[in-house]
């Protein structure tokens, strides 16, 4: 993903948007820091519907005791 300074992005916004639409998003920097990303609306829609890790865990269909407690070490190794 290419980086572009905010000043340059303002001057070439149409080209930056065209590149994003064609699958080449750009990171906008201000004073050397990454501040924003320009990406296509289609790509944004895909990302918007990706569940967070927390939501994935919360939707786990098993029982509470199916997941070992944090820090738990299995008593034996399982051969695959």
Order of alpha helices (4+ residues) and beta strands (2+ residues): beta-alpha-alpha-beta-beta-alpha-alpha
